[in-house]
Amino acid sequence: MADIDLELPTTQTAATLRQAIERRLTERLGGASLTTRWEQDVLHLSARGAQGTIELMPGKVRVRATLSPPLSFFKMKVERDLRAALEDVVR
């Protein structure tokens, strides 16, 4: 299993980030293959081959994910894509 752990700085409020992050993830991953659930300021995600969380914290957003095979072979690409998808949103 491959693990991803990213932290991105932000100046956005949690309320603004919730909407923007869900919109961006749906655009990038598609609604059909993505299951999401908010638990306070933590978004729990599940998609084919991956499970993770996006935690909204003061001044930063923390992304953690576990990739199962065969997606784990593409860990660097998944991590790069996640970072690119969220960087614009958290600024």
C-alpha positions in Angstrom: 0.0 0.0 0.0 1.2 3.5 -0.8 0.6 6.4 1.5 0.3 10.1 0.6 0.6 12.9 3.2 0.4 16.5 2.0 0.1 19.8 3.8 -0.9 22.9 1.8 -0.9 26.4 3.3 -4.2 28.4 3.1 -5.7 31.7 4.0 -9.3 30.6 3.2 -12.0 29.9 5.8 -13.2 26.3 6.4 -16.6 27.2 5.0 -15.1 28.5 1.7 -12.8 25.5 1.5 -15.5 22.9 1.9 -17.4 24.1 -1.1 -14.4 24.7 -3.3 -12.7 21.3 -2.4 -15.9 19.3 -3.1 -16.4 21.1 -6.4 -12.8 20.6 -7.5 -12.8 16.9 -6.6 -16.0 16.2 -8.4 -14.7 18.0 -11.5 -11.4 16.0 -11.4 -12.6 12.6 -10.2 -16.2 12.5 -11.3 -19.1 12.1 -8.9 -19.9 8.5 -9.8 -16.6 7.0 -8.6 -16.2 9.3 -5.6 -17.9 8.9 -2.2 -17.5 11.8 0.3 -18.6 12.5 3.8 -17.9 15.5 6.0 -17.3 15.0 9.7 -16.8 18.5 11.1 -13.7 19.9 9.3 -12.6 16.5 7.9 -13.7 15.2 4.5 -13.6 11.4 4.2 -13.1 10.2 0.7 -13.3 6.9 -1.0 -12.7 6.2 -4.7 -11.6 3.2 -6.7 -8.3 2.1 -5.3 -8.0 5.0 -2.8 -9.3 6.1 0.6 -8.3 9.2 2.4 -9.1 12.4 4.3 -8.8 16.1 3.8 -8.5 18.0 7.1 -9.2 21.7 7.2 -6.9 23.2 9.9 -6.1 26.8 10.8 -3.7 28.0 8.1 -3.4 24.7 6.3 -5.1 21.8 4.6 -3.8 18.3 5.3 -4.4 15.5 2.8 -3.8 11.9 3.7 -4.6 9.0 1.4 -3.9 5.3 1.1 -3.6 3.8 -2.3 -4.2 0.1 -2.9 -2.7 -1.9 -5.8 -2.6 -1.3 -8.7 -3.1 2.5 -8.1 -0.2 2.4 -5.6 2.2 1.9 -8.6 1.2 5.5 -9.7 1.7 7.1 -6.2 3.9 10.0 -7.5 1.4 10.8 -10.3 -1.6 10.7 -7.9 0.2 12.8 -5.4 1.2 15.4 -8.1 -2.4 15.5 -9.4 -3.9 15.9 -5.9 -1.5 18.8 -5.1 -2.3 20.5 -8.5 -6.0 20.1 -8.0 -6.0 21.6 -4.5 -3.3 24.3 -4.7 -5.6 26.7 -6.6 -8.5 26.0 -4.2 -6.6 26.6 -1.0 -4.9 29.9 -2.0 
